[in-house]
Amino acid sequence: MMREKQRYTVSILGATYDVVSDEESEIVWAVVHKVDALLQDISARTKSSDVQSTAIFAALMLATELNKLERDVQKQTEQVCALADMLEREMTV
């Protein structure tokens, strides 16, 4: 069952945005806070007020994190499949 979409007014890097999502409220706010904190951190470290550059650095960091997580999931999936195969072989002996 699909949730009804809700509108949120959020502040990211000092700017206000309207976000529409069917995700749970806690998830929306967690993501908003994570993105804002990341952008604030990048902006402070680079001493840059250029929002576009800050957003690109954040996108690269998040994409790197996502890529690592996807590789971890793939590796764990392969390990689970190997264990399942081993269990199946042991049960048929």
C-alpha positions in Angstrom: 0.0 0.0 0.0 1.4 3.3 -1.0 1.5 6.1 1.5 0.0 9.5 0.8 2.5 12.1 -0.2 3.2 14.8 2.3 4.7 18.3 1.8 7.6 19.4 4.0 9.1 22.8 4.2 12.8 22.3 5.0 15.9 24.4 5.3 19.1 23.2 3.7 22.2 25.4 3.8 20.1 28.3 4.8 17.7 28.1 1.9 14.1 27.0 2.2 12.7 24.2 0.0 9.4 22.4 -0.3 9.8 18.7 -0.4 7.1 16.2 -1.3 7.6 12.6 -0.3 5.6 9.5 0.5 8.4 8.3 2.9 7.8 8.3 6.6 8.3 11.6 8.3 11.2 10.4 10.3 13.1 9.3 7.2 12.5 12.6 5.4 13.7 14.6 8.4 16.8 12.3 8.9 17.7 12.8 5.2 17.2 16.5 5.4 19.4 16.8 8.5 22.1 14.6 7.0 22.2 16.6 3.7 22.2 19.9 5.6 25.0 18.8 7.9 27.1 17.5 5.0 26.7 20.7 3.0 27.5 22.8 6.1 30.6 20.7 6.8 31.8 20.9 3.1 31.1 24.7 3.0 33.1 25.2 6.2 36.0 23.0 5.1 36.3 24.6 1.7 35.5 28.1 2.9 33.3 28.4 -0.1 29.9 30.1 -0.4 29.4 28.7 -3.9 26.3 26.5 -3.4 26.8 24.6 -6.7 30.3 23.6 -5.9 29.3 22.5 -2.4 26.4 20.5 -3.8 28.7 18.8 -6.3 31.2 17.8 -3.6 28.3 16.5 -1.5 26.9 14.5 -4.4 30.4 13.0 -5.0 30.8 12.1 -1.3 27.3 10.5 -1.2 27.8 8.6 -4.4 31.1 7.2 -3.1 29.3 6.2 0.1 26.5 4.6 -1.9 29.0 2.7 -4.1 30.8 1.3 -1.1 27.5 0.2 0.4 26.5 -1.5 -2.8 29.8 -3.3 -3.0 29.4 -4.5 0.6 25.9 -5.7 -0.1 27.1 -7.6 -3.2 29.9 -9.2 -1.2 27.6 -10.2 1.6 25.1 -11.6 -0.9 27.8 -13.7 -2.5 28.8 -14.9 1.0 25.2 -15.8 1.9 24.8 -17.7 -1.4 28.0 -19.6 -0.9 26.9 -20.6 2.6 23.4 -21.6 1.4 25.0 -23.8 -1.3 27.3 -25.3 1.3 24.3 -26.0 3.6 22.3 -27.5 0.8 25.2 -29.8 -0.1 25.6 -30.9 3.5 21.9 -31.6 3.9 21.9 -33.8 0.8 24.8 -36.0 2.1 
